Amino acid sequence: MSQTQQTSDNSRRSFMKVAGAAALVGSTTPAVYAGENNTIQLALVGAGGRGTGAAANALASKVGPTRLVAMADVFEDRLANSHKALTARFRGAVDVPEDRQFIGFEAYREAMDVLSPGDVVILTTPAAFRWVQFKYAIEKGLNVFMEKPISVDGPSSRRMLALGAESVKKNLKVGVGLMCRHCKARQELFRRIQDGQIGDIVELRAYRMAGPTGSAATGKAPKDSSDLLYQIRRFHAFLWLSGGAVSDFLIHNIDECSWMKNAFPVQAEASGGRHYRGDDVDQNFDTYSIEYTYADGTKLLVNGRTIPGCNQRFASFAHGSKGSAVISSRGHAPSRARIYKGWNMSKENITWSFPGREPNPYQVEWDDLLTAIRQDQPYNEVQRGAEASLVTAMGRMAAHTGQIITRDQMLNCKHEFAPNVDRLTLDGPSPLKANPDGTYQVPMPGLIKDREYGSLS
Ligand SMILES: NC(=O)c1ccc[n+]([C@@H]2O[C@H](COP(=O)([O-])OP(=O)(O)OC[C@H]3O[C@@H](n4cnc5c(N)ncnc54)[C@H](O)[C@@H]3O)[C@@H](O)[C@H]2O)c1
């Protein structure tokens, strides 16, 4: 057993002892955790932009000491950059020597093997790998922070729902990176909407109308590069990896609207298209327009666009029988959540807005997770995250096939984008083959109706 494992076992044992004692005497006073013995150890799997950010949030949390002890990625350069940035900012709390830096498709196992039950693994690869890595985290008894989306298609959604239930049974604490749910302003807005301050919700609207975003627009793989590794670097371009622009970009707005409605939609009808493609060969449409329907008939209208030169808007709104609300007004944070009397959203009609500065929800979601771990409170966001991922995919499939898609059709859809995602190798083929000319299969609404891409025959 490595020294890190030994330390981690000891920390966890003494931590569990304190937590157990507090529970036994029914104490409502949070136990005080401080010092070396109570350090929660972290492993980072997927050391890219968000992974580095999530690890920084974990290390910056004031809830109690944390230490990063292992890192995993498929690319050495990504891991090295992340390691450098985190070490520069959190020198004393980053303890990841070369022998705990792991590269490749099995690296996630090696990084988690460094941890002990009760520690936290951060899963921030593209969504395709989520169920594979979450399954191993459950086997190891680890608490988890995982980024959204957590599934990309029917089969991976079914798997995540089942794994989520298993993780609840094992009392694992699992955070899902829909951080807007932890936003203090939106939480207050939710309470006020449930309280009837805008009356009954009659319609919701959401927009993420931007220019080119992430790697959604992507050209052909360079001739000498591996198709698989190229696709992973440009993961927003490919449905098997990320669920594409809809799943990766629109999920937050769909989720925050559904939160205010206190339900997830049951059906979607949608359209979209590819406009100025140039040399791009990714599988995304440039525009998506989705009409979601909730069980009571209420609609959520969602618009996504990644075309430069057009009006830009990144916001969500709720309309009620008595008034209306801004759920978010320009990106994720600050939300600038507010309530208006009537539907005319003018300054003089504002009846409530969040006072003061909104705390950073990316930090709050970590403080909440770590508090739950330290105080052994029930805390598991997987079912909610899986529902959000599923209904987002439902809207995407409706646009890509040109059909009305229900939640149950999406959940039971047999098309698994990457059935072998748990068996990939660095020099092996990708689940998505390029055509001989370097292009890829793309959605063909009205022509291919039971799956989002494939051959026409
Ligand atoms: N909540 C948010 O606001 C937010 C913001 C950004 C990204 N995200 C999510 O975070 C995830 C990562 O996005 P990103 O922008 O950081 O992408 P990124 O490309 O910067 O990082 C992903 C990292 O994972 C690595 N990776 C890929 N496959 C791997 C595997 N099988 N094993 C180990 N490492 C692997 C990549 O090499 C890369 O370093 C996505 O799911 C994205 O939707 C969420």
The ligand as a Gaussian input file, in Angstrom:
#p B3LYP/6-31G(d) Opt

LIG

0 1
 N      -20.883000      23.021000     -15.688000
 C      -20.332000      23.790000     -16.601000
 O      -20.629000      24.990000     -16.708000
 C      -19.299000      23.215000     -17.529000
 C      -18.398000      24.070000     -18.179000
 C      -17.457000      23.500000     -19.030000
 C      -17.455000      22.122000     -19.240000
 N      -18.363000      21.333000     -18.600000
 C      -18.376000      19.869000     -18.833000
 O      -17.148000      19.312000     -18.415000
 C      -16.777000      18.237000     -19.280000
 C      -15.376000      18.525000     -19.835000
 O      -15.407000      19.730000     -20.578000
 P      -14.102000      20.627000     -20.777000
 O      -14.572000      21.890000     -21.367000
 O      -13.303000      20.634000     -19.539000
 O      -13.329000      19.798000     -21.901000
 P      -11.748000      19.616000     -22.080000
 O      -11.507000      18.989000     -23.399000
 O      -11.076000      20.890000     -21.730000
 O      -11.411000      18.562000     -20.921000
 C      -11.741000      17.203000     -20.993000
 C      -10.504000      16.431000     -20.595000
 O      -10.820000      15.048000     -20.490000
 C       -9.758000      14.306000     -21.095000
 N      -10.287000      12.991000     -21.471000
 C      -11.066000      12.693000     -22.536000
 N      -11.405000      11.393000     -22.504000
 C      -10.817000      10.865000     -21.401000
 C      -10.801000       9.567000     -20.834000
 N      -11.464000       8.537000     -21.385000
 N      -10.085000       9.366000     -19.698000
 C       -9.403000      10.396000     -19.139000
 N       -9.383000      11.644000     -19.643000
 C      -10.092000      11.880000     -20.746000
 C       -9.331000      15.184000     -22.271000
 O       -8.061000      14.838000     -22.757000
 C       -9.378000      16.558000     -21.641000
 O       -8.180000      16.901000     -21.001000
 C      -17.872000      18.163000     -20.346000
 O      -18.810000      17.185000     -19.988000
 C      -18.512000      19.542000     -20.308000
 O      -19.855000      19.538000     -20.687000
 C      -19.273000      21.867000     -17.742000

